[in-house]
């Protein structure tokens, strides 16, 4: 039983904890504002608007601005296979006001396979947001309604099924290549600007299958417009729990992709840390978590610079291994 004295102590402790948390938040916001100034921060995405990355970027913009001390804008730059967006960030003044939000397909795969002005190490992750699970889907009335249907039809009629996806060797294309290597099936690959355009192609009947990320299609699945048939991950998606993994169907292909916020390497360590802190502070708020839950964005385990950079190094090794296997095939 709690005595009046204990109750007063508990209230005092709680008040002190709240006060300390508010002071820490205030200091973090003050530090960010003093370092960053009042000019807007631009989060550049090397993809088209309307996809899962766009949804997540807008959650950051809506919630982290208060802690970063300035407005945050979301900018979509899908041109030149995403390279236009990366070039824009690389060329920007290194003051922390132009940052990148992307998965490995832009910073690692494209950098390793294209002639770029930067190296993989020039992109410095400051926040790990979530891990995407590439998901294959079809229009709800399409004859293909399972992984088995797809493989069977592709084997019977090679190069007749049109598969829509974002940029070649991106996180929503590379798993398809790996599956084709394992099974021998052949599909017509149709690059798009991102998840939004892929979904439009599927719903309009211009592509038979598509690959995207769960947040992009969860509402379409719930409304009965599309059927998600398989996930390229070790475990099923929390937001699409009824959709099997390709491993469950007997295919050893799994390739999740971390979604990261980056600065370019010429941004100072101090500014990198301030950005990391203020973005994480915004995403840890109740409002941000509610928005994340409603959008199925998976922002319930946001991690800072150290973890983000280790994840980036591990992913680089994995992508290098996959690219080497593709070259040998």
Backbone bond lengths (Angstrom), bond angles and torsions (degrees), N, CA, C in turn:
res aa  C-N    CA-C-N  psi(-1)  N-CA   C-N-CA  omega(-1)  CA-C   N-CA-C  phi
1 X - - - 1.465 - - 1.522 108.89 -
2 X 1.351 117.19 137.18 1.462 120.90 -177.55 1.523 108.86 -88.07
3 X 1.326 116.51 123.72 1.457 121.76 178.29 1.513 109.12 -80.24
4 X 1.390 116.90 161.69 1.466 119.24 177.50 1.514 112.24 -55.12
5 X 1.347 115.91 -38.12 1.459 119.65 179.78 1.520 110.86 -64.50
6 X 1.365 115.11 -44.72 1.469 119.34 179.01 1.521 110.24 -63.46
7 X 1.334 115.83 -39.54 1.455 119.75 -179.31 1.519 111.10 -61.77
8 X 1.343 115.75 -43.67 1.457 119.50 178.55 1.522 111.46 -63.68
9 X 1.349 115.23 -38.40 1.463 119.24 178.46 1.520 110.32 -64.27
10 X 1.338 116.79 -41.71 1.470 121.01 -179.09 1.515 110.32 -62.77
11 X 1.362 114.43 -43.85 1.458 118.10 178.84 1.519 110.85 -62.22
12 X 1.333 115.66 -41.33 1.461 120.26 179.91 1.516 111.45 -63.22
13 X 1.358 115.41 -44.03 1.466 120.17 178.97 1.515 110.48 -63.14
14 X 1.338 117.61 -45.14 1.462 121.35 179.84 1.520 110.90 -61.09
15 X 1.349 114.76 -43.55 1.461 118.78 179.66 1.521 110.94 -62.27
16 X 1.341 115.20 -40.47 1.464 119.34 179.02 1.518 111.35 -64.58
17 X 1.341 116.59 -40.63 1.467 120.71 179.60 1.520 110.72 -64.57
18 X 1.351 115.43 -43.10 1.461 119.12 179.49 1.520 110.20 -64.22
19 X 1.346 115.12 -43.20 1.464 119.94 179.66 1.517 111.15 -61.34
20 X 1.344 115.78 -42.85 1.469 120.45 179.08 1.519 111.17 -62.97
21 X 1.353 116.29 -43.48 1.467 120.38 179.70 1.524 111.09 -63.06
22 X 1.366 115.05 -41.42 1.462 118.66 179.59 1.523 110.80 -65.73
23 X 1.343 115.76 -39.62 1.462 119.23 178.58 1.520 110.97 -64.39
24 X 1.361 116.48 -40.70 1.474 120.49 -179.88 1.517 110.20 -63.63
25 X 1.357 115.68 -42.22 1.460 120.20 178.95 1.522 110.46 -64.11
26 X 1.336 115.38 -43.06 1.460 120.48 -179.77 1.529 111.02 -62.39
27 X 1.350 116.08 -42.57 1.465 120.40 179.12 1.521 110.41 -64.44
28 X 1.370 116.07 -43.05 1.465 119.84 -179.98 1.519 110.61 -61.49
29 X 1.360 116.18 -44.31 1.465 119.73 179.51 1.523 110.71 -64.87
30 X 1.341 115.84 -40.71 1.464 120.05 179.88 1.516 111.23 -64.17
31 X 1.336 116.62 -43.65 1.463 120.92 178.97 1.526 110.63 -61.40
32 X 1.338 115.88 -44.63 1.459 119.91 -179.01 1.520 110.45 -63.66
33 X 1.327 116.50 -43.93 1.461 120.38 -177.93 1.524 111.42 -65.21
34 X 1.332 116.83 -40.62 1.465 119.41 -179.49 1.516 111.77 -67.47
35 X 1.322 117.53 -31.56 1.455 121.36 -179.73 1.530 112.20 -83.35
36 X 1.339 115.66 -37.28 1.451 120.10 -171.90 1.518 113.93 -94.28
37 X 1.317 117.31 -25.39 1.455 119.16 -176.79 1.525 111.11 77.64
38 X 1.330 116.77 -168.61 1.461 121.24 -172.37 1.519 114.66 -101.17
39 X 1.321 118.33 -5.44 1.463 119.52 178.22 1.531 110.05 -65.32
40 X 1.338 117.75 146.72 1.470 120.65 -178.50 1.527 112.05 -61.13
41 X 1.316 115.31 147.78 1.469 122.17 172.58 1.525 107.01 -94.16
42 X 1.312 116.34 134.00 1.459 120.83 177.82 1.525 109.93 -107.24
43 X 1.327 115.88 122.77 1.460 120.56 171.32 1.527 106.70 -94.99
44 X 1.317 116.24 111.34 1.462 121.20 -177.66 1.517 109.53 -94.28
45 X 1.327 116.38 127.25 1.463 122.16 174.10 1.523 108.63 -109.85
46 X 1.332 118.44 129.89 1.467 120.02 178.22 1.528 112.17 -84.44
47 X 1.331 116.64 38.05 1.470 123.35 -177.54 1.526 109.25 -138.89
48 X 1.334 115.09 168.36 1.451 119.86 175.35 1.519 111.39 -74.13
49 X 1.320 115.78 161.81 1.466 120.83 179.42 1.525 110.32 -73.88
50 X 1.343 115.22 156.74 1.457 120.43 173.50 1.511 115.61 99.51
51 X 1.328 118.48 -9.37 1.457 121.46 -179.63 1.515 112.10 -91.44
52 X 1.320 115.72 -173.64 1.463 121.61 -176.42 1.529 112.52 -63.43
53 X 1.330 117.43 -39.21 1.460 120.64 179.69 1.518 110.46 -64.63
54 X 1.319 116.47 -40.07 1.458 121.68 178.16 1.528 110.70 -61.34
55 X 1.322 116.74 -44.14 1.463 121.73 178.40 1.528 110.25 -58.41
56 X 1.331 115.92 -46.78 1.460 120.65 -178.08 1.521 111.59 -66.31
57 X 1.325 117.23 -41.22 1.462 121.17 179.65 1.527 110.81 -60.65
58 X 1.301 116.56 -37.19 1.472 120.08 -178.54 1.527 111.79 -73.53
59 X 1.318 117.16 -27.33 1.469 119.82 172.95 1.525 109.56 -66.99
60 X 1.339 116.36 -41.27 1.474 120.33 176.20 1.522 109.86 -61.41
61 X 1.332 116.60 -48.27 1.461 120.80 -177.08 1.523 111.69 -59.46
62 X 1.315 116.11 -38.53 1.464 120.34 -176.65 1.520 113.10 -74.55
63 X 1.335 117.69 -24.52 1.461 120.08 -171.47 1.524 115.65 -116.50
64 X 1.321 117.76 -24.76 1.472 119.46 -176.21 1.525 113.58 -92.45
65 X 1.331 117.57 -14.53 1.464 120.33 -177.48 1.524 111.42 -56.60
66 X 1.314 116.92 -41.91 1.462 121.54 -179.75 1.520 111.56 -58.59
67 X 1.326 116.09 -38.41 1.466 120.59 -175.85 1.522 112.02 -85.75
68 X 1.326 116.55 -24.82 1.466 120.10 177.22 1.525 111.78 -86.83
69 X 1.329 116.68 -10.09 1.455 121.12 175.07 1.505 115.35 79.01
70 X 1.339 117.69 14.17 1.463 120.41 179.81 1.523 109.75 -161.36
71 X 1.327 116.59 166.11 1.457 121.59 179.41 1.528 110.51 -67.11
72 X 1.325 116.00 146.67 1.464 120.86 176.60 1.523 108.35 -119.58
73 X 1.323 116.57 124.49 1.466 122.71 179.05 1.524 109.89 -107.74
74 X 1.321 115.80 148.30 1.462 121.57 176.97 1.526 108.03 -106.86
75 X 1.339 116.00 126.10 1.463 121.36 -176.39 1.525 109.34 -121.63
76 X 1.330 116.67 124.62 1.467 121.64 178.62 1.520 109.81 -97.32
77 X 1.343 116.93 125.14 1.463 122.40 179.39 1.536 109.97 -135.46
78 X 1.326 117.63 79.35 1.469 119.89 -176.58 1.524 114.99 -84.43
79 X 1.324 118.49 0.33 1.457 120.94 -174.26 1.516 114.73 -64.30
80 X 1.333 115.23 152.41 1.471 123.56 177.04 1.527 111.83 55.46
81 X 1.318 115.67 43.54 1.465 119.96 177.85 1.518 113.04 63.72
82 X 1.335 116.59 27.42 1.457 120.36 179.75 1.519 113.20 94.50
83 X 1.332 116.51 -14.54 1.456 120.06 -176.37 1.530 112.44 -68.82
84 X 1.323 117.50 -26.56 1.461 120.52 177.99 1.525 110.88 -61.93
85 X 1.326 115.68 -42.64 1.455 120.27 179.12 1.519 112.37 -65.46
86 X 1.323 116.62 -44.24 1.464 120.13 179.42 1.518 111.21 -64.72
87 X 1.323 116.47 -39.77 1.470 119.73 178.94 1.531 110.44 -63.13
88 X 1.329 115.39 -39.58 1.459 120.33 179.91 1.527 110.73 -61.38
89 X 1.323 116.83 -42.95 1.468 120.73 179.87 1.528 110.53 -70.11
90 X 1.315 116.39 -42.28 1.470 120.28 -179.29 1.524 112.01 -62.78
91 X 1.338 116.68 -34.07 1.460 121.34 -177.46 1.524 113.23 -86.01
92 X 1.322 117.34 -9.87 1.465 120.59 -175.24 1.527 111.26 -71.07
93 X 1.324 115.90 157.33 1.459 120.47 175.55 1.528 108.59 -59.99
94 X 1.333 118.53 133.33 1.469 121.00 -174.45 1.528 113.18 -78.92
95 X 1.342 115.57 58.74 1.460 120.13 -177.06 1.534 112.32 -111.19
96 X 1.348 116.28 7.03 1.451 119.75 178.24 1.509 114.96 84.66
97 X 1.329 118.11 3.81 1.463 120.75 -177.29 1.527 112.90 -93.53
98 X 1.325 117.35 -5.85 1.466 121.08 176.28 1.513 107.75 -131.29
99 X 1.331 115.88 107.67 1.460 121.14 -176.35 1.517 109.49 -124.45
100 X 1.302 116.00 166.09 1.465 122.24 -174.76 1.514 110.43 -114.68
101 X 1.318 115.67 143.13 1.462 121.07 172.63 1.516 107.76 -128.18
102 X 1.324 116.46 116.89 1.462 119.38 -172.77 1.520 110.81 -162.01
103 X 1.318 114.57 165.10 1.454 120.88 171.14 1.529 108.35 -95.53
104 X 1.316 117.27 -171.08 1.466 120.65 -174.13 1.521 114.19 -69.16
105 X 1.335 117.58 -19.86 1.465 119.29 -173.46 1.523 111.93 -62.57
106 X 1.333 117.10 -31.60 1.464 119.63 -179.51 1.518 111.83 -85.06
107 X 1.321 116.51 -52.01 1.463 120.38 -171.66 1.522 113.73 -80.53
108 X 1.328 117.02 -26.98 1.469 119.69 -177.44 1.532 111.20 -107.34
109 X 1.339 116.63 -63.22 1.466 119.70 -173.76 1.525 112.05 -60.05
110 X 1.331 116.80 -51.30 1.461 119.48 -178.49 1.524 111.81 -64.55
111 X 1.321 115.48 -37.10 1.467 119.21 179.70 1.523 111.52 -66.12
112 X 1.339 116.51 -36.80 1.465 120.57 -179.64 1.524 112.70 -76.07
113 X 1.326 117.16 -24.15 1.470 120.20 -173.81 1.521 114.13 -108.62
114 X 1.347 117.07 -11.14 1.463 120.61 -178.78 1.529 110.54 -117.71
115 X 1.328 115.32 163.11 1.468 121.30 175.04 1.523 107.66 -85.28
116 X 1.313 117.41 101.79 1.466 121.27 -176.40 1.526 111.22 -117.69
117 X 1.325 114.74 166.17 1.466 120.47 178.61 1.524 111.83 -84.13
118 X 1.310 117.85 2.89 1.465 121.54 -176.59 1.518 110.39 -135.28
119 X 1.305 115.46 166.81 1.458 122.96 173.91 1.528 108.54 -109.16
120 X 1.327 116.11 166.80 1.459 120.48 179.25 1.529 110.75 -54.68
121 X 1.328 116.09 -39.90 1.467 121.38 -176.15 1.530 113.29 -70.25
122 X 1.336 117.82 -12.13 1.465 120.12 179.83 1.524 112.25 -74.78
123 X 1.328 116.99 -14.76 1.464 120.15 177.71 1.523 108.20 -97.56
124 X 1.324 115.32 119.59 1.465 121.36 -172.54 1.529 109.89 -109.32
125 X 1.324 118.34 106.61 1.466 120.29 179.18 1.528 110.78 -66.78
126 X 1.325 116.32 136.38 1.467 120.46 177.96 1.536 111.83 -118.55
127 X 1.336 117.10 -18.89 1.468 120.84 176.75 1.517 109.15 -146.01
128 X 1.329 116.72 131.51 1.468 122.00 170.39 1.517 106.85 -97.44
129 X 1.330 116.60 117.90 1.459 121.17 -173.22 1.524 112.65 -90.43
130 X 1.323 115.97 -52.09 1.465 120.09 -178.24 1.525 108.25 -167.04
131 X 1.321 116.87 178.72 1.467 122.01 175.63 1.523 108.32 -119.11
132 X 1.322 115.46 119.97 1.460 120.60 -178.87 1.531 111.11 -79.44
133 X 1.326 115.56 144.79 1.465 121.76 176.69 1.533 107.76 -114.01
134 X 1.325 118.91 101.88 1.470 121.22 -179.18 1.526 111.14 -56.88
135 X 1.334 116.31 130.49 1.461 122.15 -172.07 1.521 110.70 -128.55
136 X 1.328 116.23 131.71 1.464 122.45 178.54 1.525 108.97 -93.39
137 X 1.329 115.91 136.77 1.459 119.59 -179.23 1.527 111.31 -145.26
138 X 1.321 115.01 164.14 1.467 122.45 179.73 1.524 108.37 -138.74
139 X 1.322 116.74 167.24 1.454 120.41 173.18 1.528 108.37 -66.14
140 X 1.305 116.64 146.15 1.467 120.92 -171.75 1.527 113.64 -59.95
141 X 1.336 118.14 -28.64 1.465 120.27 -178.26 1.531 113.15 -97.66
142 X 1.345 117.16 12.24 1.460 120.49 179.95 1.532 109.47 -77.15
143 X 1.338 117.38 146.81 1.476 120.31 178.57 1.527 113.45 -57.92
144 X 1.344 117.04 -30.08 1.466 120.37 177.04 1.525 109.01 -79.57
145 X 1.314 117.07 121.15 1.456 121.58 179.35 1.528 112.06 -134.10
146 X 1.337 116.82 12.44 1.456 120.57 178.30 1.526 109.06 -159.31
147 X 1.324 116.06 166.49 1.461 121.05 175.47 1.522 110.04 -59.01
148 X 1.328 115.40 -42.92 1.470 120.48 -178.55 1.528 111.29 -62.57
149 X 1.350 116.80 -40.34 1.473 120.44 177.89 1.525 110.08 -60.03
150 X 1.325 115.57 -43.98 1.460 120.31 -177.42 1.525 111.10 -63.02
151 X 1.315 117.27 -51.67 1.463 120.69 -177.76 1.521 110.56 -61.30
152 X 1.320 116.90 -41.96 1.475 120.79 -179.37 1.521 111.10 -63.22
153 X 1.327 117.36 -44.96 1.465 120.42 -178.89 1.522 111.04 -69.65
154 X 1.336 116.90 -38.46 1.466 120.28 179.58 1.524 111.30 -66.68
155 X 1.310 116.67 -35.64 1.466 120.39 177.66 1.525 110.68 -69.30
156 X 1.340 116.80 -37.98 1.463 120.60 -178.03 1.523 112.03 -74.51
157 X 1.335 116.73 -33.53 1.463 121.14 -176.81 1.529 110.14 -133.27
158 X 1.338 117.66 76.24 1.479 120.80 -177.28 1.532 112.32 -58.49
159 X 1.328 115.72 141.83 1.463 122.94 175.57 1.527 114.26 58.14
160 X 1.318 116.88 34.10 1.464 120.56 173.48 1.531 111.86 -114.65
161 X 1.314 117.10 -21.11 1.457 121.14 -179.97 1.532 109.75 -89.38
162 X 1.328 116.00 125.63 1.472 121.61 -179.24 1.526 108.48 -91.65
163 X 1.329 115.15 124.98 1.456 121.58 -176.33 1.533 108.81 -114.19
164 X 1.338 116.65 113.87 1.465 121.36 179.90 1.520 111.89 -89.41
165 X 1.316 116.14 139.27 1.464 121.22 -179.19 1.520 108.79 -161.22
166 X 1.313 117.15 166.73 1.465 120.59 176.18 1.528 109.51 -73.05
167 X 1.308 116.87 -161.89 1.459 122.33 -170.16 1.528 113.80 -49.81
168 X 1.335 117.70 145.91 1.466 121.56 176.93 1.529 112.09 -53.20
169 X 1.322 115.67 137.70 1.461 125.08 -179.54 1.532 112.54 64.76
170 X 1.338 115.89 19.72 1.462 120.46 174.28 1.525 108.84 -82.05
171 X 1.326 116.67 177.71 1.468 119.84 -178.40 1.511 112.71 -65.91
172 X 1.357 117.67 -19.36 1.460 119.37 175.95 1.524 111.15 -105.78
173 X 1.326 116.18 23.08 1.460 121.28 172.77 1.528 111.39 -132.22
174 X 1.324 115.94 -41.47 1.464 120.79 -177.89 1.532 112.67 -55.84
175 X 1.346 119.83 -42.46 1.474 118.56 177.39 1.532 112.57 -61.90
176 X 1.341 117.45 -33.74 1.464 120.81 177.02 1.521 110.31 -62.91
177 X 1.325 116.51 -43.57 1.462 121.15 178.58 1.530 110.20 -60.73
178 X 1.329 116.66 -43.18 1.466 120.73 179.50 1.517 111.54 -64.19
179 X 1.339 116.63 -40.00 1.472 119.48 178.20 1.523 110.97 -65.45
180 X 1.322 117.13 -41.24 1.460 120.56 178.46 1.525 110.59 -63.57
181 X 1.324 116.94 -36.98 1.460 120.16 177.27 1.531 110.89 -64.80
182 X 1.328 116.70 -38.68 1.457 119.94 -177.76 1.520 112.82 -75.23
183 X 1.341 116.97 -37.35 1.469 120.51 -172.89 1.525 113.76 -99.84
184 X 1.334 117.11 -24.46 1.457 120.31 -175.57 1.520 113.82 85.29
185 X 1.347 118.52 1.88 1.458 120.02 179.08 1.525 109.52 -73.51
186 X 1.343 115.25 156.47 1.456 120.33 -178.89 1.527 109.15 -129.75
187 X 1.333 116.15 131.35 1.458 122.34 178.87 1.517 109.42 -126.76
188 X 1.329 116.73 159.85 1.462 121.31 173.47 1.523 107.03 -86.39
189 X 1.328 117.37 118.27 1.461 121.73 -177.11 1.530 109.84 -88.17
190 X 1.345 115.71 126.94 1.463 121.29 -178.37 1.527 109.71 -121.19
191 X 1.343 117.90 99.10 1.472 120.39 179.72 1.529 111.72 -66.86
192 X 1.333 116.05 143.38 1.465 122.21 176.17 1.524 108.23 -129.25
193 X 1.330 116.06 177.86 1.466 119.89 -179.79 1.522 112.05 -82.17
194 X 1.328 118.34 -8.44 1.465 120.41 -179.49 1.514 112.02 155.03
195 X 1.350 114.56 -170.77 1.459 120.15 -174.69 1.508 114.37 -60.54
196 X 1.332 117.34 -36.78 1.461 120.32 -179.33 1.515 112.07 -63.77
197 X 1.322 117.41 -46.84 1.462 120.46 -179.53 1.530 110.77 -69.26
198 X 1.331 117.04 -38.57 1.467 119.59 177.78 1.521 110.31 -58.22
199 X 1.315 116.66 -45.55 1.466 120.86 179.86 1.530 111.23 -61.48
200 X 1.319 117.09 -40.53 1.462 121.43 178.03 1.521 110.88 -62.93
201 X 1.335 116.38 -40.85 1.470 120.92 178.67 1.525 111.42 -63.30
202 X 1.331 116.10 -40.04 1.468 120.02 179.68 1.523 110.48 -67.73
203 X 1.324 116.41 -50.04 1.467 120.42 -177.36 1.521 111.75 -64.94
204 X 1.341 116.75 -30.16 1.456 120.53 179.44 1.514 113.90 -84.77
205 X 1.330 117.10 -3.33 1.456 120.67 178.60 1.514 114.29 79.16
206 X 1.325 117.41 16.44 1.469 120.68 -179.37 1.527 112.02 -89.17
207 X 1.323 117.25 -12.26 1.465 122.57 176.32 1.525 107.45 -139.82
208 X 1.330 116.42 145.34 1.466 120.16 -178.64 1.525 112.35 -81.85
209 X 1.327 115.63 -41.38 1.456 121.33 179.44 1.518 109.36 -130.77
210 X 1.316 115.10 159.78 1.459 119.73 175.74 1.515 109.88 -146.18
211 X 1.307 115.33 161.72 1.456 119.73 174.13 1.524 108.14 -127.92
212 X 1.323 114.92 133.21 1.453 121.38 179.88 1.516 107.99 -151.56
213 X 1.322 116.47 -160.23 1.454 121.58 -179.77 1.522 109.28 -115.12
214 X 1.321 118.41 147.83 1.467 121.46 -173.39 1.523 115.85 -48.41
215 X 1.353 120.50 -45.01 1.467 118.59 -178.74 1.524 113.85 -58.96
216 X 1.345 116.86 -26.09 1.466 120.34 -178.11 1.518 112.73 -71.23
217 X 1.320 117.08 -27.00 1.466 118.93 -172.50 1.524 114.35 -124.70
218 X 1.335 118.58 0.13 1.463 119.02 -174.97 1.525 111.44 -58.51
219 X 1.335 118.10 -39.45 1.471 119.66 179.53 1.516 110.85 -68.64
220 X 1.353 117.11 -36.00 1.467 120.47 178.03 1.520 111.47 -66.75
221 X 1.333 116.09 -36.21 1.463 120.72 176.25 1.527 109.58 -65.72
222 X 1.315 116.88 -46.51 1.463 121.32 -178.45 1.524 112.01 -64.22
223 X 1.333 116.90 -31.51 1.458 121.25 -179.67 1.533 112.45 -86.97
224 X 1.330 117.15 -0.36 1.454 120.92 177.03 1.508 114.84 77.70
225 X 1.327 117.66 19.62 1.462 120.89 -179.81 1.526 112.15 -86.13
226 X 1.331 117.00 -34.62 1.464 120.97 179.51 1.524 109.79 -133.53
227 X 1.332 114.51 161.62 1.464 121.66 174.97 1.522 108.61 -118.76
228 X 1.322 117.11 121.80 1.463 121.37 173.61 1.520 107.33 -83.48
229 X 1.328 117.82 125.57 1.466 119.32 -172.54 1.529 113.58 -106.43
230 X 1.345 118.34 -20.48 1.459 118.16 -178.32 1.511 112.86 -169.71
231 X 1.348 115.04 151.79 1.458 122.01 -177.85 1.527 109.55 -121.43
232 X 1.336 116.58 130.09 1.466 121.62 177.35 1.530 109.18 -87.04
233 X 1.318 116.80 73.87 1.461 121.85 -177.94 1.522 109.15 -152.52
234 X 1.330 115.29 165.83 1.462 119.76 178.67 1.520 111.76 -71.02
235 X 1.333 115.94 -30.68 1.461 121.43 -179.85 1.520 109.79 -132.30
236 X 1.318 116.11 159.25 1.457 120.79 178.86 1.528 111.06 -64.07
237 X 1.313 115.58 158.40 1.457 121.51 177.98 1.528 110.02 -75.25
238 X 1.328 116.13 139.22 1.458 120.48 177.54 1.526 111.69 -63.48
239 X 1.325 116.96 -31.62 1.464 119.68 -177.01 1.526 112.68 -89.90
240 X 1.328 116.94 -13.88 1.474 121.42 175.03 1.536 108.02 -130.47
241 X 1.315 116.97 63.39 1.470 120.62 -171.22 1.523 115.51 -66.37
242 X 1.324 117.46 -16.97 1.467 120.19 -179.26 1.525 112.85 -88.41
243 X 1.327 116.57 -3.98 1.461 120.73 -176.81 1.527 109.45 -92.37
244 X 1.347 118.08 121.83 1.468 120.38 -177.19 1.523 112.67 -72.88
245 X 1.318 116.14 158.02 1.463 121.09 172.28 1.522 108.53 -82.69
246 X 1.318 116.30 161.17 1.464 119.73 176.87 1.522 110.77 -67.83
247 X 1.319 116.75 -27.34 1.461 119.80 175.77 1.517 111.02 -64.84
248 X 1.326 117.50 -37.65 1.459 121.25 176.78 1.529 111.04 -62.23
249 X 1.332 116.07 -31.78 1.466 120.29 179.81 1.524 112.02 -83.96
250 X 1.334 116.66 -0.04 1.459 120.07 176.08 1.512 115.48 99.07
251 X 1.344 117.54 10.90 1.462 120.91 -179.11 1.533 108.99 -112.64
252 X 1.306 116.62 122.72 1.459 121.28 -173.74 1.525 110.73 -84.68
253 X 1.331 116.04 65.23 1.460 121.86 179.43 1.526 108.40 -131.17
254 X 1.320 116.13 117.08 1.460 122.12 178.43 1.512 107.71 -146.01
255 X 1.336 116.71 127.72 1.457 118.69 -178.62 1.534 110.28 -153.21
256 X 1.331 115.29 82.13 1.458 120.01 175.48 1.524 109.34 -74.04
257 X 1.335 115.74 159.47 1.465 119.75 -175.28 1.520 111.14 -133.41
258 X 1.329 117.48 123.39 1.460 119.77 176.94 1.525 111.25 -71.24
259 X 1.325 116.21 138.57 1.458 122.08 173.50 1.521 107.11 -100.25
260 X 1.338 116.33 122.83 1.466 121.67 -171.88 1.524 111.46 -127.47
261 X 1.321 115.19 152.83 1.462 122.06 168.57 1.521 106.70 -102.77
262 X 1.346 116.93 131.96 1.462 121.95 -175.94 1.524 111.39 -124.12
263 X 1.319 115.11 153.08 1.453 120.82 158.55 1.529 106.34 -111.47
264 X 1.329 115.82 165.88 1.455 119.14 172.04 1.518 107.91 -80.64
265 X 1.305 116.73 158.76 1.469 121.32 -170.90 1.525 114.38 -65.24
266 X 1.337 118.42 -18.98 1.458 118.74 -178.61 1.528 113.17 -84.67
267 X 1.334 117.64 -0.77 1.462 121.17 174.28 1.530 108.10 -77.47
268 X 1.302 117.35 135.83 1.462 121.08 -175.00 1.521 112.01 -63.60
269 X 1.311 115.23 152.87 1.458 121.62 178.93 1.526 111.04 -58.97
270 X 1.298 117.07 -37.28 1.462 122.25 -178.80 1.527 110.96 -64.19
271 X 1.316 117.07 -43.55 1.467 121.28 178.98 1.523 110.41 -69.89
272 X 1.339 116.97 -39.82 1.455 120.12 176.30 1.527 111.22 -55.26
273 X 1.336 115.85 -46.20 1.456 119.91 -178.56 1.529 111.49 -67.16
274 X 1.327 117.05 -39.43 1.465 120.47 179.07 1.525 110.80 -62.91
275 X 1.315 116.89 -42.40 1.464 121.34 177.83 1.528 110.97 -64.00
276 X 1.323 115.53 -44.97 1.463 120.00 178.95 1.524 110.36 -58.40
277 X 1.321 116.44 -46.54 1.462 121.06 -177.02 1.527 111.94 -64.56
278 X 1.335 117.14 -45.15 1.465 118.50 -174.98 1.525 111.73 -73.34
279 X 1.342 117.75 -33.67 1.458 120.05 176.58 1.527 110.26 -67.17
280 X 1.319 116.46 -44.71 1.454 119.95 179.17 1.526 111.50 -64.38
281 X 1.329 117.10 -38.46 1.468 120.19 178.27 1.522 110.71 -61.05
282 X 1.325 116.66 -41.58 1.459 120.21 178.83 1.512 112.92 -65.95
283 X 1.340 116.70 -38.66 1.459 120.68 -176.95 1.523 112.88 -77.18
284 X 1.314 117.02 -16.56 1.456 120.05 179.04 1.528 112.73 -87.18
285 X 1.330 117.66 -3.14 1.455 120.38 179.94 1.527 110.45 -73.43
286 X 1.323 114.99 158.38 1.470 120.19 179.67 1.523 111.27 -62.22
287 X 1.328 116.40 -38.70 1.464 120.08 -179.98 1.521 111.21 -62.60
288 X 1.332 116.72 -44.97 1.462 120.62 179.88 1.517 110.87 -63.41
289 X 1.314 117.26 -42.19 1.457 120.63 -179.44 1.527 111.41 -66.14
290 X 1.332 116.62 -35.78 1.465 120.51 176.03 1.519 110.54 -65.57
291 X 1.330 116.22 -44.70 1.460 120.13 178.11 1.523 110.94 -62.43
292 X 1.332 116.23 -40.82 1.454 121.00 179.00 1.520 110.98 -61.75
293 X 1.331 116.05 -44.26 1.461 120.75 179.70 1.519 111.04 -62.95
294 X 1.320 116.62 -43.97 1.465 120.60 -179.45 1.521 111.92 -65.23
295 X 1.334 116.58 -33.86 1.470 121.17 -178.92 1.520 112.96 -93.62
296 X 1.348 116.78 -0.33 1.469 121.59 -177.58 1.526 111.59 56.35
297 X 1.339 115.71 39.02 1.463 120.58 -175.73 1.522 113.53 -83.89
298 X 1.323 118.21 -16.85 1.458 120.89 175.39 1.508 115.08 71.88
299 X 1.341 117.66 33.08 1.467 120.49 -176.78 1.528 111.46 -94.11
300 X 1.304 116.63 44.99 1.464 120.79 -177.68 1.532 112.66 -102.73
301 X 1.323 116.89 5.44 1.462 120.04 179.02 1.527 109.78 -146.19
302 X 1.335 115.02 51.96 1.464 120.85 -178.78 1.524 109.55 -68.81
303 X 1.334 116.27 136.66 1.465 121.18 -176.78 1.528 110.93 -125.28
304 X 1.324 116.32 152.37 1.453 122.47 -174.90 1.514 115.14 -85.14
305 X 1.331 115.75 -164.22 1.463 122.67 -169.66 1.525 113.89 -57.68
306 X 1.318 116.67 -48.34 1.463 119.28 -174.34 1.519 111.69 -60.96
307 X 1.329 116.36 -48.34 1.468 120.15 179.22 1.518 110.77 -65.88
308 X 1.333 116.49 -41.58 1.463 120.42 -179.10 1.526 111.33 -60.32
309 X 1.316 116.50 -41.08 1.460 119.95 -177.96 1.528 112.19 -71.74
310 X 1.331 117.44 -33.70 1.464 119.87 176.30 1.526 110.49 -68.80
311 X 1.319 116.46 -41.51 1.463 121.15 177.36 1.527 109.92 -61.17
312 X 1.312 116.77 -40.75 1.463 121.66 179.53 1.530 110.98 -63.81
313 X 1.321 116.95 -42.25 1.472 120.09 178.22 1.523 110.97 -64.08
314 X 1.319 116.86 -43.70 1.473 120.63 179.53 1.526 110.85 -63.12
315 X 1.332 116.55 -41.29 1.463 120.74 -179.39 1.523 110.91 -66.48
316 X 1.315 117.15 -37.05 1.461 121.04 178.35 1.524 110.49 -59.90
317 X 1.317 116.81 -44.92 1.469 121.03 178.35 1.526 110.42 -60.65
318 X 1.332 116.64 -44.46 1.465 120.68 -179.56 1.527 111.55 -62.87
319 X 1.319 117.75 -45.20 1.465 121.20 -179.99 1.528 110.47 -63.81
320 X 1.313 117.44 -41.43 1.470 120.62 178.03 1.520 110.83 -59.36
321 X 1.327 116.90 -40.22 1.465 121.28 179.21 1.527 111.24 -65.70
322 X 1.334 116.57 -42.36 1.463 120.56 -179.37 1.524 111.11 -67.51
323 X 1.322 116.63 -43.28 1.462 119.53 178.49 1.524 111.82 -61.83
324 X 1.331 116.83 -37.51 1.466 120.46 177.16 1.518 110.97 -64.95
325 X 1.341 116.65 -38.83 1.466 120.70 178.92 1.517 111.39 -66.35
326 X 1.336 116.93 -37.44 1.456 121.09 178.71 1.518 110.50 -66.09
327 X 1.313 117.64 -41.57 1.460 121.63 179.46 1.526 111.67 -63.48
328 X 1.318 116.87 -32.73 1.458 121.33 -178.71 1.517 112.43 -80.47
329 X 1.341 116.12 -19.25 1.476 119.67 -175.18 1.520 111.71 -69.79
